[in-house]
Amino acid sequence: MDEVMGGARTLDGKAVAARVQEEIRQRIAARAARDGQRPGLAVVQVGEDPASSVYVRNKRRTAERLGMRSREVHLPADAGTEAVLAAVADLAADDAVHGILVQLPLPPAVDVEAVLAAIPPDKDVDGLTVTNLGRLLAGRPGLVPCTPAGIMTLLGAYGITLDGARAVVIGRSRLVGLPVALLLQQANATVTVVHTHTRDAARLAREAEVLVVAAGRPQLVTAEWVRPGAVVVDVGIHRQGERLVGDVEAASVARVAGYLSPVPGGVGPMTIASLMANTWQAFTEQVPPPEEP
Ligand code: NAD
């Protein structure tokens, strides 16, 4: 856990995710031994996007390894909104399915808002329905989007102080930037959100003690954007030939940052671990354990 990347300590998402998942595996085994019940996770994929196929396969394999039931619904690329809605309705009605995830992005012809709205909020393990985002905004319990939740778990695992910290989030998407900004603020950080219309983004980023980068731009953030000693979380993931790079130029940033999450092996594994945690949470809420005798 104390690996060092060019000066910065590594925020080792792979190791933290493995610990989180082992804990869930044990809980699932204990619960199954008690009353035979197990969480069920269903993933809906539309089309053949290669990156999506890798993500879906990883999610299914991880779920099965932890002792969950997993279902995969794979629709052809030309499936329309009605077909996707029918698949979601089928899973919504299935008592053995406690979590439903629709792999995004959907083909442009599919109405993504209609599809998300069809997921019952209690089975919405991606936390992307209006209901769960509203719960997050209101500070009420709910299912939190997986990547933001994973980032918070990763920061927590390294004991990063958020209370009173200056945090900057680069990106304001519904999937990552916006919810992680809310979570950091709920953890008592003072949060600035930087986006494409922000003037002098690098100067703002340099004020951050905690910098979360979810811009979707390969190696956007260089050492000049980073305050010495800052905690830098790189959410981006981009394939460049044979290698994967993030939104952070790791080689230069590692020389100034105090902590840096690697790509791969940082936020990616934490996202899957959070999906597993959300599925466990959804399951225990839908199928509460039997009363102690
Ligand atoms: P998105 O494209 O929906 O949003 C990007 C955001 O960044 C936008 O709000 C935009 O305003 C902002 N932005 C873009 N360029 C900018 C710039 N030059 N300066 C300042 N702000 C800028 O992307 P997303 O869904 O939030 O994902 C972000 C990245 O994270 C992508 O690379 C994606 O592949 C990756 N991602 C990784 C995981 C994971 O599990 N590791 C999960 C989700 C997303």
Residues whose N, C-alpha, C, O or C-beta is under 5 A from the ligand:
A	BS01	NAD	T147 I170 G171 R172 S173 L175 V176 G177 V194 H195 T196 A201 A214 A215 G216 R217 V235 G236 I237 V267 G268 T271
